[in-house]
């Protein structure tokens, strides 16, 4: 875990002091993401600034500090995340000065003329930015699954980027504003990253497996990886070999480690696999109190697994008071409203893990999307050979919330009307954005297309949530199942082999592959969703919280007919939206001073100096 940020001028040279001050401001805003930072890199050509804050996981010496340059000084890199190795190993280009992964990535970049071949074989989670001082090119890149985020925005005369949106806002170079249409669209689809847009006007998110090149004033994005979708039955031993390799790669650490252990298939296999390698770690399970949601069986199953493996287990309780207290706070970190109670739970759990001095935490995020219980119901099965534009269109554009979440649909529709947003246009945009990733792989199977959408959209939402909540406590979350080799196996496998859709058979193929790691009770455990909290006391707490705040966007009170139906999710959404919008207003106030400080000013070229972007 680190934080990276920077600025690239698109219209000429900048004053070095201006670039340095901007970098120090952005580094300070990222302080929670690491333990320390070095001075920003400012290019001699006066057009590029890179900065980072570092959480040292491997090689905690200063040799691994960032920004890092190759021995010739040609390429300068900042790196967030953890790269475990390469699926195309090659001899080092120069004698290694460190054992940290940043230098390994730097060698990969210097080995290739183009970014794609350098990024494609990397195993790990990362957001990268580097400057080639010879060509002047700047590259921004994000890992295959989008575990590590990277946001960017166009500003006057340049492009600014960072690991968190709040860092961009802290500079005052972009306005903390919300487009009503985008707000309604993202509220409607809820837990779906949608595309490269964000909840903030003008802020974009680099997509998974993409890189952005900046060559002088030309900007282009490229996708460097997508899974091949073929129906080629795989054997359990192939899955097991890939899983064991993923565990081995992620077991390396020079800092204390922990694991989230819910007692389900994914977390149990991870803890068992790490324990078998002799990796010391503590396990943590969340227990929901006062009827605020979650699985009531997690503690019992996690306790059984922990006792069997001899792993210390800590039960972390989340009660109504704690959960309600987080509702106004967490949106200021997520930079959006709260959409699911799991966000509160994750934030609280990470706080407990970090308080025990752990730095790395293992999780099973991604297993469901690639191997699990999602049976394609988001993309109802139609004739596999029918044109993809008719797959599930009516479901996505009209039924998704109106049938499954009618109260949420009525609330968002009312907000759209008050904000003068056309819901028909929103529905069309939802469809267009969904189909972009649905069509992105070549297959006749709607289920496999739906699986790809889940990986590229819903999983990105989960990853962004995990990154923000873990970074709050300077933790690095390592999702074992978000491994390229495992993902390629999952997409190679026919969907019907993963899950027979019979009770208790979810993830059947994965269970076969990891069988010796799973106690019988875990293998037979029914898949449980996240039930909606229904305790009247909790509903009242959130209702009072929402009513004590200003109404979002200055809207009138929710109509009585809708208000009477609102539950925990809707009240949480309203209260957190108000808190988030209030936080953005604070940024707008601060930006007046910062905006003046960082008003772009071109620096004159020296005598005979050639200005090179």
C-alpha positions in Angstrom: 0.0 0.0 0.0 1.2 3.4 -0.9 -0.3 6.6 -2.3 0.8 8.1 -5.6 0.0 11.4 -7.3 1.4 13.8 -9.9 0.9 16.4 -12.5 1.7 16.5 -16.2 1.8 19.8 -18.0 0.1 19.8 -21.5 0.9 23.4 -22.5 4.5 24.0 -21.5 7.0 24.3 -18.7 6.0 24.9 -15.1 8.0 26.6 -12.4 9.9 24.0 -10.4 8.9 25.6 -7.1 5.3 25.4 -8.1 5.5 21.8 -9.0 7.4 21.0 -5.8 4.8 22.8 -3.7 1.9 21.0 -5.5 3.7 17.6 -4.9 4.1 18.3 -1.2 0.5 19.3 -0.8 -0.6 16.1 -2.5 1.8 14.0 -0.4 0.5 15.5 2.8 -3.1 14.7 1.7 -2.0 11.0 1.3 -0.2 10.7 4.6 -2.7 8.0 5.9 -1.7 5.7 3.1 1.9 5.2 4.2 4.5 5.7 6.9 6.6 8.3 5.2 7.5 10.1 2.0 10.4 11.7 0.1 10.6 14.9 -1.8 8.6 15.0 -5.1 10.3 14.3 -8.4 10.3 17.3 -10.6 11.5 16.7 -14.2 14.3 18.9 -15.6 12.0 19.7 -18.5 9.6 21.3 -16.0 6.5 19.5 -17.2 6.2 16.4 -14.9 5.9 16.0 -11.1 5.5 12.6 -9.4 5.1 12.0 -5.7 4.4 9.1 -3.3 3.9 8.1 0.3 5.2 4.7 1.1 4.0 1.8 3.3 7.0 -0.5 3.2 6.0 -4.2 3.2 9.1 -5.7 1.7 12.5 -4.2 2.2 11.7 -1.5 4.7 15.0 0.2 4.2 15.3 3.6 2.5 16.6 1.9 -0.6 12.9 1.2 -1.5 11.8 4.9 -1.2 9.9 6.5 -4.0 10.0 8.1 -6.5 12.5 5.5 -7.8 14.7 5.8 -10.9 16.7 3.2 -12.8 20.5 3.5 -12.6 20.7 5.7 -15.7 18.0 8.0 -14.5 16.0 7.5 -17.7 12.8 6.2 -16.1 11.3 7.5 -12.9 8.5 5.5 -11.2 6.0 5.8 -8.4 4.1 2.7 -7.4 1.1 1.9 -5.2 0.3 -1.7 -4.3 2.2 -4.9 -4.3 3.7 -6.8 -7.3 4.6 -10.4 -6.4 6.4 -11.4 -9.6 6.0 -12.0 -13.3 4.5 -14.8 -15.4 7.2 -14.1 -17.9 10.3 -14.1 -15.7 13.5 -12.6 -17.2 17.0 -11.9 -15.9 17.4 -8.6 -14.1 18.6 -5.6 -16.2 20.9 -4.4 -13.4 22.1 -5.8 -10.1 19.2 -5.3 -7.7 19.7 -2.6 -5.1 16.7 -3.7 -3.0 14.4 -6.6 -2.4 11.3 -4.5 -2.7 8.8 -4.9 -5.5 9.1 -1.3 -6.8 12.5 -2.0 -8.3 11.2 -5.2 -9.8 8.5 -3.2 -11.6 11.0 -0.6 -12.7 13.1 -3.3 -14.3 10.0 -4.7 -16.1 9.2 -1.2 -17.5 12.7 -0.6 -18.6 12.9 -3.9 -20.4 10.0 -3.1 -22.8 9.6 -0.4 -25.4 5.8 -0.3 -24.9 3.8 -0.4 -21.6 1.5 -3.3 -22.6 4.1 -6.1 -22.7 5.6 -4.8 -19.4 2.3 -4.8 -17.6 0.6 -7.9 -19.0 2.7 -10.5 -17.2 2.8 -8.8 -13.8 1.3 -10.7 -10.9 -0.1 -8.4 -8.2 -2.2 -5.3 -7.5 -0.8 -2.0 -8.6 -1.3 1.6 -9.7 1.7 3.0 -11.5 3.0 6.2 -12.9 6.3 6.7 -14.7 8.1 9.3 -16.7 10.5 8.4 -19.5 12.9 11.3 -19.6 14.2 10.4 -23.0 10.9 10.3 -24.9 9.0 12.6 -22.5 6.2 10.0 -22.3 4.2 9.7 -19.0 2.3 6.5 -18.4 -0.4 5.8 -15.8 -1.4 2.1 -15.3 -3.8 0.1 -13.2 -3.7 -3.6 -12.4 -5.7 -6.4 -14.1 -8.7 -6.3 -11.7 -8.7 -2.7 -10.5 -7.6 -3.7 -6.9 -5.7 -0.4 -6.7 -7.5 2.8 -7.9 -6.1 5.7 -9.9 -8.1 8.8 -10.5 -7.3 11.7 -12.8 -8.7 15.0 -14.1 -7.9 17.6 -16.7 -7.1 21.0 -15.2 -6.0 24.2 -16.7 -3.1 23.3 -18.9 -2.4 19.8 -17.6 -3.5 16.6 -16.1 -3.5 15.7 -12.4 -3.8 12.3 -10.9 -3.8 10.5 -7.5 -4.7 7.3 -5.6 -7.7 9.1 -4.0 -10.2 11.6 -5.2 -9.8 13.7 -2.1 -6.2 14.3 -2.9 -7.2 15.9 -6.2 -9.7 18.1 -4.5 -7.2 19.1 -1.9 -5.2 21.0 -4.5 -8.0 23.3 -5.4 -7.3 22.7 -9.1 -10.6 21.0 -9.7 -14.1 21.9 -8.4 -15.8 19.6 -5.9 -19.0 19.4 -7.9 -21.6 16.7 -8.7 -23.6 16.3 -11.9 -27.2 15.5 -11.1 -27.5 13.1 -14.1 -24.5 11.1 -12.9 -25.6 11.1 -9.3 -29.0 9.7 -10.3 -27.5 7.1 -12.6 -25.0 5.8 -10.0 -27.6 5.9 -7.3 -29.9 3.8 -9.5 -27.3 1.1 -10.3 -25.9 1.2 -6.7 -23.1 -1.3 -6.4 -21.7 -1.1 -9.9 -18.6 0.9 -10.9 -20.4 1.7 -14.3 -17.4 2.9 -16.3 -14.6 5.5 -16.1 -16.9 8.2 -14.6 -17.0 8.9 -10.9 -19.5 10.6 -8.6 -17.6 13.8 -9.1 -17.8 16.1 -12.1 -14.6 15.9 -14.2 -12.9 13.2 -12.2 -12.2 10.0 -14.1 -11.1 6.6 -13.0 -8.5 4.6 -14.9 -10.2 1.2 -15.6 -8.8 -2.2 -14.7 -6.1 -3.6 -17.0 -5.8 -0.2 -18.7 -3.0 2.3 -19.1 -3.0 5.9 -20.2 -0.2 7.3 -22.2 0.6 11.1 -22.3 2.9 11.9 -25.3 3.2 15.7 -25.3 -0.4 16.7 -25.7 -1.7 13.4 -27.0 -3.6 11.2 -24.4 -4.6 7.6 -25.2 -6.0 4.8 -23.2 -5.2 1.1 -23.9 -6.5 -2.1 -22.5 -3.6 -4.5 -22.0 -5.4 -7.7 -20.8 -8.7 -9.4 -20.9 -9.5 -13.1 -20.1 -9.9 -15.5 -23.0 -13.4 -16.9 -22.9 -13.4 -20.5 -24.2 -15.3 -23.5 -23.1 -12.5 -25.9 -22.2 -13.1 -28.0 -19.1 -10.4 -27.7 -16.5 -9.3 -30.1 -13.8 -9.4 -29.5 -10.1 -5.6 -29.9 -9.9 -5.1 -27.0 -12.3 -7.1 -24.8 -10.0 -5.3 -26.0 -6.9 -1.9 -25.4 -8.5 -2.8 -21.9 -9.3 -4.3 -21.3 -5.9 -1.1 -22.6 -4.2 1.0 -20.3 -6.3 -1.2 -17.4 -5.4 -0.9 -18.2 -1.7 2.9 -18.6 -2.0 3.4 -15.3 -3.8 1.3 -13.4 -1.3 2.8 -14.9 1.8 5.9 -12.8 1.6 5.9 -9.9 4.0 8.3 -8.1 6.4 5.4 -6.8 8.6 2.7 -8.5 10.8 -0.2 -10.2 8.9 -3.9 -10.9 9.6 -6.8 -12.4 7.7 -10.5 -11.9 7.5 -12.1 -15.2 8.4 -15.9 -15.5 7.9 -15.9 -19.3 8.0 -16.9 -19.4 4.3 -15.2 -21.3 1.5 -12.9 -18.5 0.3 -11.6 -17.1 3.6 -11.2 -20.6 5.1 -9.1 -21.8 2.1 -6.9 -18.7 2.4 -6.2 -19.1 6.1 -5.7 -22.8 5.7 -3.3 -22.3 2.8 -1.3 -19.7 4.6 -1.1 -21.7 7.8 0.1 -24.8 5.8 3.0 -22.7 4.7 3.8 -21.7 8.2 2.8 -18.1 7.7 2.0 -16.5 11.1 -1.2 -14.5 11.2 -4.2 -13.6 13.3 -7.8 -14.1 12.1 -10.7 -11.7 12.5 -14.5 -12.2 12.1 -17.2 -9.6 12.3 -20.3 -10.1 14.4 -23.3 -7.9 13.8 -25.2 -6.8 16.9 -28.6 -5.4 17.5 -30.2 -6.8 14.3 -28.2 -4.5 11.9 -27.6 -7.2 9.3 -25.0 -9.7 8.3 -24.7 -13.5 8.8 -25.4 -14.8 12.2 -23.4 -17.9 11.6 -20.0 -16.4 10.7 -18.7 -16.5 14.3 -19.6 -20.2 14.8 -18.0 -21.3 11.5 -14.9 -19.1 12.0 -14.4 -20.4 15.5 -14.4 -23.9 14.3 -11.9 -23.2 11.5 -9.6 -21.2 13.8 -9.6 -24.0 16.4 -8.8 -26.6 13.8 -5.9 -24.5 12.3 -4.6 -23.2 15.7 -5.0 -19.6 14.6 -5.9 -16.9 17.1 -9.4 -15.5 16.4 -10.7 -12.0 17.3 -14.4 -11.4 17.2 -15.1 -7.8 16.2 -18.6 -6.5 17.2 -20.5 -3.9 15.2 -23.5 -2.4 17.0 -26.1 0.2 16.2 -24.2 3.0 17.9 -21.0 2.4 16.1 -22.7 1.8 12.7 -24.8 4.9 12.9 -21.8 7.0 14.0 -19.9 6.0 10.9 -22.7 7.0 8.5 -21.7 10.7 8.4 -18.0 10.0 8.4 -17.4 7.2 5.9 -18.8 9.1 2.8 -16.0 11.7 3.3 -13.5 8.9 2.7 -15.4 7.1 0.0 -16.2 10.3 -1.8 -19.8 9.1 -2.4 -22.9 8.1 -0.5 -23.2 4.8 1.3 -24.8 2.1 -0.7 -24.5 -1.0 1.4 -24.1 -1.9 5.1 -20.9 -3.9 4.2 -19.1 -0.6 3.8 -19.6 0.2 7.5 -18.6 -3.3 8.5 -15.5 -3.3 6.5 -14.3 0.0 7.8 -14.9 -1.1 11.4 -13.2 -4.4 10.9 -10.1 -2.8 9.4 -9.9 -0.5 12.4 -9.8 -3.4 14.8 -7.2 -5.2 12.7 -4.9 -2.2 12.5 -5.3 -1.4 16.2 -3.6 -4.8 16.8 -0.5 -3.5 14.9 -1.2 -5.6 11.8 -0.2 -4.2 8.4 -1.1 -6.8 5.8 -4.6 -8.4 5.8 -5.7 -11.3 3.5 -9.3 -11.4 2.1 -11.3 -13.5 -0.4 -12.7 -10.6 -2.5 -13.3 -11.7 -6.0 -13.9 -15.4 -5.5 -17.7 -15.0 -5.8 -17.5 -13.0 -9.0 -15.2 -15.5 -10.7 -16.2 -18.9 -9.2 -19.3 -18.4 -7.1 -22.9 -18.1 -6.6 -23.7 -15.4 -9.1 -25.8 -17.6 -11.5 -26.4 -15.1 -14.3 -29.6 -13.7 -12.9 -28.4 -10.2 -13.6 -28.3 -11.3 -17.2 -31.3 -13.6 -17.7 -30.6 -16.6 -19.9 -31.9 -16.1 -23.4 -31.0 -17.8 -26.6 -27.2 -17.8 -26.5 -27.0 -17.1 -30.2 -29.4 -14.2 -30.1 -27.8 -10.7 -30.7 -26.2 -9.5 -27.5 -28.1 -6.2 -27.6 -31.3 -8.0 -26.5 -29.8 -10.0 -23.6 -31.7 -8.8 -20.6 -32.4 -5.3 -21.8 -35.9 -5.0 -20.3 -34.6 -6.4 -17.1 -31.7 -4.0 -16.8 -33.5 -0.9 -17.9 -36.9 -1.3 -16.3 -37.1 -4.2 -13.9 -33.8 -4.2 -12.0 -35.0 -1.9 -9.1 -38.6 -1.6 -9.9 -39.2 -5.3 -9.2 -36.3 -6.2 -6.9 -35.9 -3.0 -4.9 -39.2 -1.1 -5.4 -38.7 1.3 -2.5 -35.2 2.2 -3.6 -36.6 2.7 -7.2 -39.4 5.0 -6.0 -36.9 7.1 -3.9 -34.4 7.5 -6.7 -37.1 8.2 -9.2 -38.5 11.0 -7.0 -35.0 12.5 -6.5 -34.6 12.4 -10.3 -37.8 14.3 -10.8 -36.8 16.9 -8.3 -33.4 17.3 -9.9 -35.0 17.6 -13.3 -33.2 14.4 -14.6 -34.9 12.3 -17.2 -35.1 8.7 -16.0 -35.6 7.4 -19.5 -32.2 8.8 -20.4 -30.7 7.3 -17.3 -32.1 3.9 -18.2 -30.6 4.1 -21.7 -27.2 5.1 -20.3 -27.3 2.2 -17.8 -27.9 -0.2 -20.6 -25.2 1.3 -22.8 -22.6 1.2 -20.0 -23.5 -2.3 -19.0 -23.3 -3.7 -22.5 -19.9 -2.2 -23.1 -18.3 -4.8 -20.8 -21.0 -7.4 -21.5 -19.9 -7.4 -25.2 -16.2 -7.1 -24.4 -15.4 -10.9 -24.6 -16.2 -13.2 -27.4 -18.5 -16.0 -26.3 -22.0 -17.3 -27.0 -22.7 -17.7 -23.3 -24.8 -14.9 -21.6 -23.6 -16.3 -18.3 -20.0 -15.8 -19.2 -20.6 -12.4 -20.5 -22.4 -11.6 -17.3 -19.4 -12.9 -15.3 -17.1 -10.6 -17.2 -19.4 -7.6 -16.3 -19.3 -8.6 -12.7 -15.5 -8.7 -12.7 -15.2 -5.4 -14.5 -17.9 -3.5 -12.7 -19.2 -4.9 -9.4 -15.8 -6.2 -8.3 -14.3 -2.8 -9.0 -16.9 -1.2 -6.7 -15.8 -3.7 -4.0 -12.1 -3.1 -4.6 -12.5 0.7 -4.4 -14.4 0.2 -1.1 -11.8 -2.1 0.3 -8.9 0.2 -0.7 -10.5 3.3 0.9 -11.5 1.6 4.2 -8.1 -0.2 4.5 -6.1 2.8 3.6 -7.8 4.8 6.3 -5.9 2.6 8.8 -2.7 2.3 6.7 -3.4 -1.4 5.9 -2.6 -3.4 2.8 -5.4 -5.8 1.8 -4.3 -8.7 -0.4 -7.2 -10.4 -2.2 -5.8 -13.9 -3.0 -8.4 -14.9 -5.6 -7.8 -11.8 -7.7 -5.0 -13.6 -9.4 -4.5 -13.5 -13.2 -3.9 -17.3 -13.6 -6.9 -18.2 -11.4 -9.1 -15.7 -13.4 -8.0 -17.1 -16.7 -8.9 -20.6 -15.5 -12.3 -19.3 -14.3 -13.1 -17.9 -17.7 -11.8 -20.9 -19.6 -14.2 -23.2 -17.6 -17.8 -23.7 -18.7 -20.1 -22.0 -16.3 -22.2 -25.0 -15.6 -19.2 -26.8 -14.1 -18.8 -24.2 -11.4 -22.3 -24.4 -10.0 -25.1 -26.8 -10.6 -27.6 -24.4 -9.0 -28.7 -27.0 -6.5 -28.8 -26.1 -2.8 -25.4 -26.4 -1.2 -23.6 -26.9 -4.5 -22.3 -23.3 -5.0 -18.6 -23.2 -6.0 -18.6 -26.9 -6.4 -15.6 -27.0 -8.6 -13.6 -24.7 -6.4 -14.6 -26.8 -3.3 -13.3 -29.9 -5.2 -10.0 -28.2 -5.9 -9.5 -26.9 -2.4 -11.1 -29.9 -0.6 -8.4 -30.8 1.9 -8.3 -27.1 3.1 -12.0 -27.1 3.9 -13.6 -28.8 7.0 -16.8 -30.6 6.2 -19.0 -28.0 7.9 -17.6 -25.3 5.7 -18.0 -27.4 2.5 -21.6 -28.0 3.3 -22.4 -24.5 4.5 -25.2 -22.8 2.6 -24.3 -19.6 0.8 -25.7 -16.6 2.7 -26.3 -13.1 1.4 -26.2 -9.9 3.4 -29.8 -9.6 4.8 -31.2 -6.1 5.0 -31.3 -4.9 8.6 -34.9 -4.6 9.8 -34.6 -3.7 13.5 -37.0 -0.8 14.1 -34.6 0.8 16.5 -31.9 1.0 13.9 -34.4 2.4 11.3 -35.3 5.1 13.8 -31.7 5.9 14.5 -30.9 6.4 10.8 -34.2 8.3 10.2 -33.3 10.8 13.0 -29.8 11.1 11.6 -31.1 11.9 8.1 -33.6 14.4 9.4 -31.1 16.2 11.5 -29.1 17.0 8.3 -29.9 19.3 5.5 -31.8 17.6 2.7 -29.5 16.5 -0.2 -29.2 19.1 -2.9 -31.7 21.3 -1.0 -34.6 19.0 -2.0 -37.9 19.2 -0.3 -38.8 16.5 2.3 -39.5 13.0 0.9 -43.2 12.6 0.1 -45.1 11.0 2.9 -46.1 8.0 0.8 -42.5 7.2 0.0 -41.2 8.2 3.4 -43.4 5.6 5.2 -41.8 2.8 3.2 -38.1 3.8 3.6 -35.9 1.2 5.4 -32.4 1.2 6.6 -30.7 1.3 3.2 -32.7 4.3 2.0 -32.3 6.3 5.2 -28.6 5.5 5.3 -28.3 6.6 1.6 -30.1 9.9 2.3 -28.1 10.7 5.5 -24.7 9.8 3.9 -25.6 11.8 0.7 -26.1 14.9 2.9 -22.9 14.3 4.8 -20.9 13.8 1.5 -22.4 17.0 -0.1 -21.5 18.9 3.0 -18.0 17.7 2.8 -17.7 18.7 -0.8 -18.9 22.2 0.2 -16.0 22.4 2.6 -13.6 21.5 -0.2 -15.1 24.4 -2.3 -14.4 26.8 0.6 -10.8 25.5 0.9 -10.2 25.6 -2.8 -10.3 29.4 -2.9 -7.0 29.6 -1.1 -5.4 26.5 -2.7 -6.7 27.4 -6.1 -4.9 30.7 -5.9 -1.7 29.0 -4.6 -1.7 26.6 -7.5 -2.9 28.8 -10.3 -1.0 27.4 -13.3 1.7 29.7 -14.5 4.1 28.8 -17.3 7.8 29.2 -16.6 9.9 30.8 -19.3 12.4 28.6 -21.1 16.0 29.4 -20.3 18.3 30.8 -23.0 18.6 28.3 -25.8 16.6 25.7 -23.8 14.3 23.4 -25.7 11.0 22.9 -23.9 10.1 19.2 -24.1 6.8 17.8 -22.7 
